[in-house]
């Protein structure tokens, strides 16, 4: 049997891998090291380091200089806020804050609520 040549790559492999690394942070309880990231994505340490370096340059991941571990970067906050605004999530939040249940919750936690005197 003759081995079939691999189909040409579409060029998205690195992007898929980088997005996979970002997804690992979604479930993480804290900062992550290169080895943990590599293991979670089934990548080599060198590939993981190269991808994390690109994500760091873009501000999507930040390295703690004291521990050399990584966490999500500030640029993701900016992107998230833009998405939140575009999707109207800020309006949903404003509506939920004025819902009867939200008003009742605020009254119940207000000082003096429930006192009989």
HELIX and SHEET records of a PDB file:
HELIX    1   1 UNK A   13  UNK A   27  1                                  15    
HELIX    2   2 UNK A   34  UNK A   41  1                                   8    
HELIX    3   3 UNK A   45  UNK A   57  1                                  13    
HELIX    4   4 UNK A   74  UNK A   87  1                                  14    
HELIX    5   5 UNK A   89  UNK A   97  1                                   9    
HELIX    6   6 UNK A  100  UNK A  109  1                                  10    
SHEET    1   A 2 UNK A  61  UNK A  63  0                                        
SHEET    2   A 2 UNK A  70  UNK A  72 -1                                        
END                                                                             
